[in-house]
Amino acid sequence: MTPDVLGVFIPIIAVLVTGLVLVVYFYLKSKEKQMLIEKGLSTEEIKSFYEQKSDGLGLYKFGIIAIFFGIGLGVGLLSGGEETREVVTPASIFIFTGLGFVIANLSARKMSQKKV
């Protein structure tokens, strides 16, 4: 395949994949609501189910993960010479972002236990 043909297919595939993800998300969301209705739950019980489902700490978790991603990016870019930077930068981004996920979940769990 020539680069010109490939350049045309990339945006088309990106739009199709994005659309597919959105369709699956909304389908599963409606399926979940349908299952709750089939269980015979009332409107108030369904509302309380969705309130219990969200912990309200999403932005807190995202902030911690973003901070660790930035730290990983900084460590990677400030690493040794030009030849090692190609390997160290992605590795440090993955390592620090993973560490950020772990710390965000642990601290959010600790905060939610204090609320209860």
C-alpha positions in Angstrom: 0.0 0.0 0.0 1.3 3.4 -0.9 1.5 6.1 1.8 -1.2 8.2 0.0 -3.7 5.4 0.3 -2.8 4.7 3.9 -3.1 8.4 4.7 -6.7 8.3 3.4 -7.7 5.2 5.4 -6.3 6.4 8.8 -9.0 9.1 9.5 -11.7 6.8 8.2 -10.7 4.0 10.5 -10.3 6.4 13.4 -13.9 7.7 12.9 -15.2 4.1 12.6 -13.5 2.9 15.7 -14.6 5.9 17.7 -18.2 5.4 16.5 -18.0 1.7 17.4 -16.8 2.4 20.9 -19.6 4.9 21.4 -22.3 2.5 20.1 -21.0 -0.3 22.4 -20.9 2.1 25.4 -24.5 3.2 24.9 -25.7 -0.3 24.1 -24.2 -1.7 27.3 -25.5 1.3 29.3 -29.1 0.7 28.1 -28.7 -3.1 28.7 -27.7 -2.4 32.3 -30.8 -0.2 32.8 -33.0 -2.8 31.1 -31.6 -5.5 33.5 -32.4 -3.3 36.5 -35.9 -2.8 35.3 -36.4 -6.5 34.7 -35.3 -7.1 38.3 -38.3 -5.1 39.4 -36.5 -2.2 41.0 -38.4 1.0 41.5 -37.2 4.4 40.2 -35.8 5.3 43.6 -33.9 2.1 44.0 -32.4 2.6 40.5 -31.3 6.1 41.5 -29.7 4.8 44.7 -27.9 2.1 42.7 -26.3 4.6 40.4 -25.4 6.9 43.3 -23.7 4.0 45.1 -21.9 3.0 41.9 -19.9 6.3 41.6 -17.4 7.1 44.3 -17.1 10.8 43.5 -13.3 10.6 43.5 -12.8 10.4 39.7 -11.1 13.7 39.3 -8.9 13.0 42.4 -7.7 9.7 40.8 -7.2 11.4 37.4 -5.1 14.1 39.0 -2.8 11.7 40.7 -2.4 9.7 37.5 -1.7 12.8 35.5 0.9 14.0 38.0 2.7 10.6 37.8 2.5 10.6 34.0 4.2 14.0 34.0 6.9 12.8 36.4 7.5 9.8 34.1 7.7 12.0 31.1 10.1 14.4 32.8 12.3 11.6 34.1 12.4 10.1 30.6 13.3 13.3 28.8 15.9 14.2 31.4 17.6 10.8 31.2 21.1 10.2 29.8 22.2 10.6 26.2 20.2 10.8 23.0 20.4 7.1 22.3 19.1 5.9 25.7 16.3 8.5 25.7 14.3 6.5 23.1 14.1 3.5 25.5 14.0 5.2 28.8 11.2 7.7 28.1 8.4 5.3 27.2 9.5 2.9 30.0 9.5 5.6 32.6 6.1 6.9 31.4 4.6 3.4 31.7 6.3 2.7 35.1 5.3 6.0 36.7 1.7 6.0 35.2 1.2 2.4 36.6 2.5 3.6 39.9 0.1 6.5 39.7 -2.8 4.1 39.1 -1.9 2.1 42.2 -1.4 5.1 44.4 -4.6 6.7 43.2 -6.7 3.6 43.9 -5.1 3.0 47.3 -5.6 6.6 48.4 -9.2 6.8 47.0 -10.0 3.5 48.8 -8.6 5.0 52.0 -10.6 8.2 51.5 -13.9 6.3 50.8 -13.4 4.2 54.0 -13.0 7.4 56.0 -16.4 8.7 54.6 -18.2 5.6 55.7 
